[in-house]
Structures are given as C-alpha cells and as structure tokens.
Amino acid sequence: MFNDIGALELVTIVVLAILVFGPDKLPKVIQDVTGVIRKIRAFSDSAKQDIRSELGPEFKDFEFEDLNPKTFIRKQLTENEDLREIRSTFDLRKELNDVTDAVNSRETAPAPAAEQRTPYDADAT
C-alpha cells in the first residue's frame, strides 16, 4: 500500500502531522490510527472467512486475488490443458514470418501487364 512513498513524502507527512496535531498529541493520534487499521483488517479477514464458509467446500481453494481480471486470465491460460496444448502447437513467430514473407513477395513482384499504364494511356482512351 505504501510501497511508492519516497523519503521526501514521508518526511513531509511527519512534519505536517507534527504541525497539525502537535508533538504532545501525536503519539495518541498514531495509536488511534493504528487501532483503526487493525480493526479494518480484522473486519475484512472475518468477512473473507464468512464468504469462504458460505461458498462451501467446492470453493475451498478460492482466493479473492483471483477476482482481479489480469490474475484470472493468467491463471486460466496457465492451468487449462486445452489452451496449453493449443499454445504449444501454435508458433506465433513462424506465422508472423510467413505473413511478412508473403507481404514482401507481393511488394517485390511486378504488377500484371494489364495494370501497368503510363500517363499517356489515360489520354488515349
């Protein structure tokens, strides 16, 4: 949660807290905040346990992190045997090289004679 807070931001927060609450009340405020955070964590843990117990034994391996779409898709792609087999037989680099070769051969091949016209051909018709 606080992984992206640098030293300068942390010092700024401490200085602001000292200015707002004062050095005498600051320890009490820190205790209150940490108490609230503990209660919120306990509440969320008990809610997770309640949800797991209500889902039943078939969802005993259920993780709430799996509800994140990126995690869900990554897990499905790695665990599904059919998709793993398809991925192993499909070589994307080979397919891209084939398409690139086909496009390059069309660009270098001369155009058919019927389509090659000079600017003077348009005036003659």
VMD Tcl script that draws the C-alpha trace (Angstrom):
set ca {
  {0.00 0.00 0.00}
  {2.77 2.43 0.88}
  {5.42 0.99 -1.41}
  {5.51 4.03 -3.66}
  {6.03 6.64 -0.91}
  {9.53 8.06 -1.01}
  {11.63 9.56 1.77}
  {10.66 13.14 0.92}
  {6.94 12.35 1.05}
  {7.34 10.53 4.36}
  {9.23 13.47 5.90}
  {6.55 15.85 4.61}
  {3.77 13.76 6.20}
  {5.61 13.62 9.55}
  {6.21 17.40 9.55}
  {2.57 18.08 8.66}
  {1.37 15.71 11.37}
  {3.55 17.46 13.96}
  {2.27 20.86 12.83}
  {-1.40 19.82 12.80}
  {-1.57 17.69 15.96}
  {1.41 18.96 17.91}
  {4.17 16.87 19.46}
  {2.10 16.17 22.59}
  {-0.97 14.66 20.86}
  {0.88 12.93 18.01}
  {1.56 9.61 19.84}
  {-2.14 9.31 20.77}
  {-3.21 10.04 17.19}
  {-0.79 7.39 15.87}
  {-2.19 4.83 18.34}
  {-5.75 5.66 17.28}
  {-4.91 5.36 13.57}
  {-3.13 2.03 14.02}
  {-6.06 0.75 16.08}
  {-8.49 1.68 13.31}
  {-6.30 -0.02 10.71}
  {-6.18 -3.20 12.84}
  {-9.98 -3.19 13.20}
  {-10.44 -2.75 9.45}
  {-8.05 -5.65 8.74}
  {-9.82 -7.87 11.28}
  {-13.19 -6.97 9.76}
  {-12.01 -7.77 6.22}
  {-10.43 -11.06 7.35}
  {-13.63 -12.13 9.08}
  {-15.68 -11.13 6.03}
  {-13.40 -13.24 3.81}
  {-13.78 -16.21 6.16}
  {-17.57 -15.80 6.17}
  {-17.68 -15.72 2.38}
  {-15.47 -18.81 2.13}
  {-17.63 -20.71 4.61}
  {-20.82 -19.70 2.77}
  {-19.44 -20.81 -0.61}
  {-18.92 -24.34 0.64}
  {-16.22 -26.98 0.30}
  {-16.06 -26.85 -3.50}
  {-14.60 -23.33 -3.24}
  {-12.06 -24.08 -0.51}
  {-9.18 -23.03 -2.79}
  {-10.88 -19.76 -3.72}
  {-8.66 -16.69 -3.45}
  {-10.01 -13.17 -3.63}
  {-6.96 -12.13 -5.65}
  {-8.31 -14.35 -8.44}
  {-11.12 -11.83 -8.95}
  {-8.61 -9.43 -10.48}
  {-9.14 -9.83 -14.25}
  {-5.41 -9.99 -15.04}
  {-4.81 -12.67 -12.42}
  {-7.87 -14.62 -13.52}
  {-6.85 -14.66 -17.19}
  {-3.23 -15.53 -16.38}
  {-4.36 -18.40 -14.16}
  {-6.80 -19.74 -16.76}
  {-4.20 -19.60 -19.52}
  {-1.60 -21.48 -17.50}
  {-3.87 -24.12 -15.91}
  {-6.18 -25.02 -18.79}
  {-4.80 -28.13 -20.56}
  {-6.62 -27.45 -23.86}
  {-5.20 -23.94 -24.10}
  {-1.74 -25.18 -23.15}
  {-1.90 -27.72 -25.99}
  {-3.01 -25.07 -28.48}
  {-0.25 -22.73 -27.37}
  {2.36 -25.45 -27.74}
  {1.30 -26.24 -31.35}
  {0.93 -22.62 -32.44}
  {4.19 -20.84 -33.23}
  {3.46 -17.13 -33.45}
  {6.93 -16.21 -34.71}
  {6.66 -18.68 -37.59}
  {3.22 -17.35 -38.51}
  {4.45 -13.76 -38.43}
  {7.47 -14.65 -40.56}
  {5.21 -16.37 -43.10}
  {2.95 -13.32 -43.30}
  {5.96 -10.99 -43.59}
  {7.44 -13.11 -46.38}
  {4.10 -13.15 -48.22}
  {3.75 -9.37 -47.96}
  {7.34 -8.78 -49.05}
  {6.97 -11.09 -52.06}
  {3.86 -9.19 -53.19}
  {5.66 -5.87 -52.95}
  {8.64 -7.05 -54.98}
  {6.65 -8.94 -57.64}
  {5.97 -6.93 -60.81}
  {2.43 -5.82 -61.40}
  {0.45 -7.58 -64.15}
  {0.78 -6.08 -67.63}
  {-2.87 -5.05 -67.80}
  {-2.48 -2.83 -64.76}
  {0.78 -1.19 -65.88}
  {-0.23 2.04 -67.56}
  {1.65 5.10 -68.47}
  {0.23 8.57 -68.01}
  {-0.31 8.76 -71.76}
  {-2.58 5.69 -71.75}
  {-5.23 7.60 -69.87}
  {-5.34 10.30 -72.57}
  {-5.65 7.74 -75.38}
  {-8.89 6.24 -74.13}
}
mol new
graphics top color blue
foreach p $ca { graphics top sphere $p radius 0.5 }
foreach p [lrange $ca 0 end-1] q [lrange $ca 1 end] { graphics top cylinder $p $q radius 0.2 }
display resetview
